[in-house]
């Protein structure tokens, strides 16, 4: 890595995809660790990359990034071709080291020519070879070398097949339970469409039916993150939109972004996944730790207030839809001083000079000491939250409905589709108590305090509202003593087109009068065809789905498309509606 040696700690500079870095031990030791974890009910995920490899290829002279327009790819005979149009195709052109690239790729030395494993990674024509990134925007996100790392040509079918073999082999040899896929936006969509379903199918065929693949797209825009669970065919992504909205709320900057994040959930709905599969989090190595962000956003914050805001954040994380992910060390009050290397403190006594004197929240400890304290207040709180949510399936399956988001207070319901009970979560990020009137799904039934303490609660009135008082920097969970009543008649949905998503996906909306406990399944087909394509099922109003109609089987520009929604209510009664539109031109 030369002058970029510092960057290699992140794990991108891979030479051998078939073995572990010897710093971490052997395959046998890793398999033993995984077996012990499984014996304790712990699942093990590997953090992977599909395009970064070690820097063993270089170019003569300076080599800044050259655009596709100024230097298109050429086949082995020197004829230019559009790599974006050929991505993933089996008739991908044959390439030449001398004729195909903006720069002629050369190994740094003779040893580099055989350094990578598997052997196919030593083929220089399987890399983009367009030079170093000048900025991380536009086409450079997909085609540029990142700090000199050799960037694989993931559009090439040989690369697709090679990476699928690498990561299915790890399932077979290590018996792992899933993959976290780094930097998915740096790889073309066609790669993920081929990679993710095949790897999951391989795991399923070996009896690992819960194998889980989720990606990392570092952006707060749900239009972008949802692209990888819909078009990209991954099961999930890290929920950066939630993280950004939650950090703003916890810093006392209002609840509006949380409402926007939840409203965007329908962007994730498709035939095999939705926003409830997302991995929610508050801290990670990219963003930094929440404690550091709160100190940055609230200068002079006191130790007790900082601890209270972290507790509030943990409660929100566990009670929101999705799969909560706790960044290691947050349970020990680690704060750090920023993102990336500044958020990677050691759990054991550190030897990193920059970490030695850092303060931690809720304890007198520092990274200079061993930090595995099961009595730490945040450890105890997270343990309590984990036990509480694991004991009640509503936190896994309950559809989430935004009820209130104004200034310092956010409130939402989780309604259990099986039992019908409504859980009302109200969070207050102000330093004073707040009392708010919150809409609920039915009138004249009592809500009882369910968390953090159990006891009596308010009663909803004839106007279907509950008056809730929440202490400062706290969360309240109320549970209805009766199920939300069923609708009095069968659903009569009204299907319409709604505003499209920012990326052009067509928006469909089903209005369902009285349908607080219903499921709306959307489907489409090109007019005249026999088979329908299921677009997705939404279980919380507003009932919506966003889809690219141009991808329907048999679609052509301007083709007539038939759309339909089928709504099933809590009693099993069904109603339907449909309309016609045109595929995008």
Number of C-alpha atoms within 10 A of each C-alpha: 14 7 8 11 10 10 14 13 9 9 14 20 19 19 21 16 18 14 13 13 14 8 6 9 11 13 16 11 11 14 15 13 14 20 18 12 13 15 10 9 9 12 15 17 16 15 13 17 20 26 22 24 24 19 23 24 21 19 16 9 7 9 15 14 19 21 15 16 8 8 14 18 23 20 18 15 12 14 12 15 15 12 17 11 10 16 19 24 12 10 10 17 19 12 18 16 17 14 17 25 23 22 23 18 21 18 16 13 10 9 9 15 17 16 15 19 15 16 12 13 22 19 12 22 20 21 26 24 30 27 28 21 21 14 12 12 9 8 13 21 17 21 26 28 26 21 16 22 25 28 27 25 25 28 24 24 20 17 21 20 15 16 21 19 15 16 19 16 15 15 21 12 11 17 19 21 20 21 22 19 20 20 17 24 18 21 22 19 20 19 24 23 18 17 21 20 16 15 24 23 15 19 22 13 10 12 10 17 13 11 20 20 21 24 28 19 23 19 15 16 17 22 19 16 26 27 19 24 27 24 17 23 23 24 23 28 26 25 29 25 23 26 22 19 22 25 23 19 25 28 22 21 17 21 24 19 19 22 20 16 20 20 14 17 22 24 24 29 22 24 15 14 18 22 24 20 20 25 20 23 25 28 25 19 15 13 18 22 27 29 25 21 22 20 17 14 16 13 8 8 12 10 13 11 12 22 18 19 26 24 20 19 25 21 23 21 22 21 24 21 24 22 21 20 15 17 18 17 22 22 24 25 26 29 25 24 21 19 17 15 17 16 23 21 23 19 17 12 15 17 12 12 9 14 20 16 12 16 17 20 22 18 16 8 18 22 25 19 13 13 20 13 14 12 11 16 18 24 18 15 16 18 13 14 19 15 11 17 14 12 10 12 14 23 22 18 16 25 22 25 22 21 18 19 20 12 15 22 23 25 24 24 26 25 27 22 21 13 14 19 21 26 25 28 23 24 27 28 28 22 15 12 13 17 12 17 14 20 21 23 19 20 17 14 18 18 23 20 19 19 16 15 11 12 11 13 18 17 19 22 16 10 11 16 19 23 15 19 16 21 17 18 26 22 24 20 23 26 23 24 14 15 18 22 14 17 17 9 11 19 22 19 23 16 22 18 17 14 12 15 16 11 10 14 18 19 18 20 21 28 18 22 13 16 26 23 24 26 23 29 23 31 20 22 22 25 18 9 11 7 12 17 14 16 24 22 24 24 23 22 22 17 24 27 29 25 24 18 23 20 12 17 14 11 18 16 11 12 17 17 20 19 23 21 29 20 27 22 23 20 13 12 13 17 17 18 16 17 14 16 15 17 20 17 8
